[in-house]
Amino acid sequence: MKSRQQIPFDRSQRFEDYLEHLTQCAGHADRMVPMENYTKGLLLPLERKSVEPMAARLAPGNVRRMHQSLHHIVADAAWSDLALLKEVREQVLPAMTRRHKLLAWIVDDTGFPKKGSHSVGVMRQYCGQVGKQDNCRIAVSVSLATEQASLPARYQLYLPENWAGDAQLRRKAGVPEEIRFQTKQQIAAEQIRSLCEEGVERGVVLADAAYGNDHGFREELEKLELAYAVGIQSSTTVWPPGTAPLPPKTRKTSGRPAQLLRRDQQHQPLSVKELALCLGSGDLRRVSWREGTRGAMHSRFACLRVRIAHRDIWRKEPHPEQWLVIEWPTGEKEPTKYWLANLPESISLRGLVLLAKQRWIIERDYQELKQELGLGHFEGRGWRGFHHHASLCIAAYGFLVRERCLFPPPPGESLRAADLRFSPPRSEAGYEPRGAAGPH
């Protein structure tokens, strides 16, 4: 096997070397070629990256055999998703951090609209892809990000409670016995914990309010001694700068002294929205955080040192001070976003904003994973197939990320899956595989 340090000049050779390392995770020699083929199929210029269109493009002379091979490697073969994602990370992260330091671990979830009710994890729930309640399934992920690139390092299906508790549904979908019901926040916390146990270089944990508003999630990050900048809802209560809950009440009589913090009618915390509305225009500063398609992206921000007020009447000591970051765009009647960050007191407002806004980069990831690499095109119903397909999509995406970092395209251009010029056989004229929008 070639050393990881030797980087061939030719892209096709780099891709073959990349695949050679990936297929060591197949667990059996017979699975190595099918794993390579499936990864190549995901990078082909097809409208749909399900098994049959990929098989027709990869082996037009023997579609049935290729179909069986691809279906087996993704739906049936018992290789480890975690081992594959670790191998992808070990190949891609050094390229990502060659010029830019690792900045963040980004928590997110993504939805996949799905008809019917028998595919694993499907239920009616909020789906971000369509922006409303719909029949879908949702996966939770943690991505490693620099200023310029990011890569999913953990990926797991959220299994709703009705699925987790239904033995018949679990058996039909092949849900492993050890999988139990967990909230999305609990899944993310477990993913982060496992990355810490593997010794992955740490970054600031970033998450939206669906995660940041969960006090248990933030507590888990603090136990792991991780820095974070997470979104919160406007109703979150805090003690304004310079204030804290009242100390325990002094007893005049004998007996056990009071130990818990307290409040009274005149001494109460405020919601972050109430606190923000007390600010004047002079408390807000204009900050730019990156270049967008229409120029520099900017807004008005304020940051305050506050203490979270969550259940502190059951504590002996106040919660530590944290940063509250408030975004209040010009022309808006009230702030639009809030973040809590346990970052050092010395950090600048711009530094806080740059971190809080870095979550944008995984929106690009999922756009490419879905549109370019077929992340949502898996047609099977089982737990194993859903995760194997996603892991191989991430592996294919990892090669694109590594290429962009090692050999950046010219200004104004972007390396896409279609630019990888390996050439499988062409299919017969007019052949239209099942599930495709038209002949390929």
N, C-alpha and C positions, 0 to 999 in steps of 0.2 A: 504493500500500500504506500502511496506517495505521502511524504511529509506534509503536514498542514501548512508549513512555512513556505513550501514551493508553490508559487502561483503562476501557472502557465499563462503565456501571452494570449493564446487563442481562446476566445470565449467558449466555443464548443467543448474544448478540452477542459476548461475550468468547470463547465457544467457536468461533464462526465466524472471528474474528480469529486465534485460535490455529491453527485448521486452515489458514487462508490462509498463514501463515508456514511451517507444516510442508510443505505441498504444493510449496513452492519447491524442495524436495529431490527431487521426483519425476523430474526430468531431462527431462521431455517434457510438453507441455501436455495430451496425451491421457491422461496418468496422474493428473492432479491430482484430478479428480472421483472416480475409483475409490479413490484413497488416502483422500479425505475419507469416502467411503461405508464403507470398511473400518474406519476409526477409529470412526465413529459406530456401526457394527454391534457393535464390541467393548464399547461402553458401553450397549447395549440390555439390558433385563432378560430375557435368554435363559438357559436352563439350559446350553446348549452353544454356544460361540462358534466353530463351524466354519463353512465357507463357505456350505453350503446353508441352515442355519437362519437365518443373517444375511441371505442373499439373499431368503428367503421373507418376512422381516419388513420389509426395506427396499423391496422391489418386488413385492408380492403379485400384481400384474397381469402381471408379466413376469419370473418367477423365473429362467427359463433365461438370459436376457440378463444379469441382474444377477449370477447365479452365474458366468458366463463372465468378467465384468468383475472381480469380486472375486478369482476364482481367478488371473487373469492378473496382477493387480497384486502378489499375494503370492508366486506360484509361479514366474512367468516374467520379469516386468519387471526390467530391470537398473538399478535405482536403488541408491544407496549407503546401507547401514545406518549407517555411521559418520557420514555427513553428516546423516542424520535424527536420530540420537542427539545430535549436537552442537547441532542446532537446538532440540531439546527442552531440552537443558541450558541453552542461552542464554535460553530463555523462562522456565524454571522456577527456575533457581538464584537470580536476583535476588529473587524472591518468598520463597524459602526463607531467604535471608540478610538479609532486611529487618529482622527483629527478633532473629535468632539468628545468631551467626557460624558459618562452616563449621567443623565440628569434626573430621571423620574421613573417610577413604577406607576403605570396608569391603569386604574381599574375601570372597567366598562362592561356593559352587556349589549348584546345585539339580538334583534328578533328576526324570525324567518316565518312569513305567512305560510300557512299550510292548511289545505282543505282536509276534511275528514277528522276522525278522532282516534285512529288506531296507531298513528306514528308516535314514537316515543316522545313524551313531554308535551304533546300538543294539547292546548286548552284555550279557551277564550280569555285573553288577557291583553294588557296594553302592549302594542307593538310599535316601536319607534320608527320602523321602516314605513309604515302606513300612517303613523301619527294618531292612532285611535285604538280602541278595543277591537280585537279581531282574533280569529283562530290562528294561533302561531305557537312556535316554541322559541325559547330564549336561551342563549349561552352566555356565561360569565367568563371574562378573561382578565388577565393581567399582562400588560405589555411593558417591555423595557424600552426606554426612549432617551435619545440624545436630542440636541436642539434641531437636528436635521433628519433623523430617521428613527423608526420604532419597529418593534417586532413582538408579536404575541408570544409569551413564554408559558402561559397556562391557559387552558381552554376547557370548560366543562358545561354540559347541559344543565340547566335549572330544571329539576324534576318537581312539578307541583305536588302539593300534599295529597290530592286525590289519586295521583299516579303512584306516589311513594307508598301509599297504604293499600293499594289494590294488587293482591298477589297474582291474579289472572293477567292483568295488564302488564305487570312486571315480567312474568314468565314469557308472554308472547313477544315482548320487546327485548328480552335478554338483558334486563337490568341487573347488574351484579348485586349479590346479596349484601355486600358491605355498603352499598349506596342507600342512604336514608334521606328523609326530608331535611333540607336545609334551606334557609332563606338565601337570597342572593348575597346578602351581606356576609352570612356565615360561610358561603362557598368562597367568596373573595378573600376573607380572612384566612381560611385554610390554605388557599393557593399562595398567599403571601407568606404564610408561615413555612410552607414547604420550600419556597425559594430561599428564605433565610437559612433553613436547615441545609440546603445545598451549598451555601456559601456564595451565592450570587452577589456581585457588587451591588451595593445598596444605592437607591435613589430616593428622592422625595415622593411619597405616595400621593397621587392625585386621583380624585374621584368626584363625581357630581353629587348633588344633594340627596339622591336616592341612597347613597352609601354614607356620605358625610354627616347626614342628619341622624344616623344611627349611633347612639352613644356607645353601645357595645362594640361597634366596629372601630370607633376611634380609640376606645380603651385597649383593644387588642393591639393596635398599632403602637400605642404607648408602651405596652408590656414588651413588645419586640424592639423597643427603643428606635423606632422609625420616625423620621420627620414626615410631616404631611401638610398638604394644603387642599382642603376638601370643601365642596359646596355645602351650604346649609340652607334651610328654608327661612323665610322672613319671620316666622313665628318662634324661632329658637330664642330662648331667653338667656341673657347675660347680665353680669354686673358691670355697669359703665366704668370707664377709667377712674382709678382712685377709690373705688368702692368695693365692698365685699360683704358677704353675709355677716350678721351680728355674731359675736362670740358667745359661747355657752353662758347661760344665765347663772349668776352667782347666787347660791343658796344661803339664806340667813340662818336656817335651822340645821341641826345635825343631820347626817345621812349622806348618802352617796352623792358626790358632786355631779352636776350636769356636764356632759361632754360634747353634745351635738350642737352644731351651728344652728342659727335661728333667723327668722325674719319677723317683722311686725307690720302693721298696716301702713306705717310711714316709711318703711325700709323694705322695698321690693325690687327685684330685678326688672329689666325692661326687655321686650322683644327687640331683636336686632333692627327691625323696621322702625319701631318707636325711637330707638336710639339714633338711627340714621336721619330721621325726620327732624331731629334736634340740631343737625349740622347746618351751617351756613355755607354760602357759595365759596367763601374763602377757605373752607376746610377741604374742598375738593380740588384735586390737581389733575391736569390732562396728562395722560400717559399713553405712549404708543408701544405696541408689543411685537408686531411683525408686519411684513409687507403682504397685502392681500391682492386680489385681482384688480382692485380699484385703488391701489395705493396703500399708504400706511394705515393700519388699523389702530384706532385710538378711541379713548373714552375718558370719562372723569372718574377718579377713584379717591377714596379716603381709607386710611388704616388707623385702627385704634387698639390699644392694649386693654383687653377685657378678661373677665373670668366667666367661664361657662357656669350657668346656674342649675344645671340638671341635677335634681334630687340632692342638692347639697345640704338640705336640712337633716339628712341621714349621715352626714360626714362630720369628722372631728376637725378637719382642716379644709380650707377653701380649695377649689380647683386652682391649678397654677394659671398664671396669666398667659394669654395667647394673643395672636394677632387676629383681629376681625377686619377683613377687607370688604369694602363696599363699592359696588359699581353703580354709578348714577349718571347715565348718558345725558348729554345736553338735550333739552326739550322734553324729557320724561318727567312726569309728575312725582315719581318716587323712584327709589333705587330698583334695579332689575335683577341684581345678583349679589350674593353674599358668600364669603368663604371664611373658614377658620383655619389657622395655620399655627403649628407649634414650633415655628422656625425661630432662629435666634433674634433677640431684640435688636441687634445691630443691623439687620437686613434692611435694605432700602425699600421704599414703596414700589419702585420700578421692578426691583428683584422679586417682590411678592407677586406683582401683576404678571410678570413673565412666566413664573411657575404656574400660577393659577390658570393662565390661558394656554399652557402647553398641551392641554388635553385635546386641542384641535387636531393634533397629528394622528391620533388613532381614528378619527373620522375619515381621514385619507386612507388609512390602512383598510378599514372595512369597506370603503368604496371600491378599492382595487381588489380586495379579496372576493367581493361579491360580483363585481362587474367584469373583472379581467380573469379571475381564477375559479369562478363557479362555486364559491363557498356555500351558497344557498341552493345548489342544484342537485344535491343528493336526494335520490328518490326512494331510498329504503326506509324502513320503519324502525329498525333496531338501534339499540344503544351503541353497540360496537361500531356499526357502519357509520353512524352519525359522527362519532369521534374520530374514526380512522380517516374518513373523508376530510374532515376539518384539519387534522394533523398534516395530511399530505398537501392540502391547500396552503397551510402555513409554511411547509417545507419549500414548496414552489415559490411562494412569495419571498421567503428568506433568501433565495438565490438572487432575485431581483434587487432586494435591499443591499445585499453584499456587493453586487456589481455596481450599483449606484455609488456606494461608498468607496470602493476601490478604484473605479474608473468613472468618475462623474461625467455625464453627458454634457455636450456643449451648452452654453447659456441659452435658455429659451426652449430647450428640448428635454424630454423625459423618457427614460428607458421603460418600455412597457413589455408585457409578456409577448406580444406579437413581434417584438424586435429580436427575439431569440431565434436565430436562424438554423435550428436543426430541422431536418427534412424527412419526416416519415412518408411512407408511400401514399400516393393520392388514391382517393376512393373512386369507384366507378362513376361515370357521368350520370347525373340524375338520381343517385342513391340518396334516399331520405330516411335516416334512422329515426326510430321511435323517440318522440320527445323533442325533436328538433323543429325549429321554425321553418326550415326549408332545406333543400339539398345542400350538402357541404362537399 
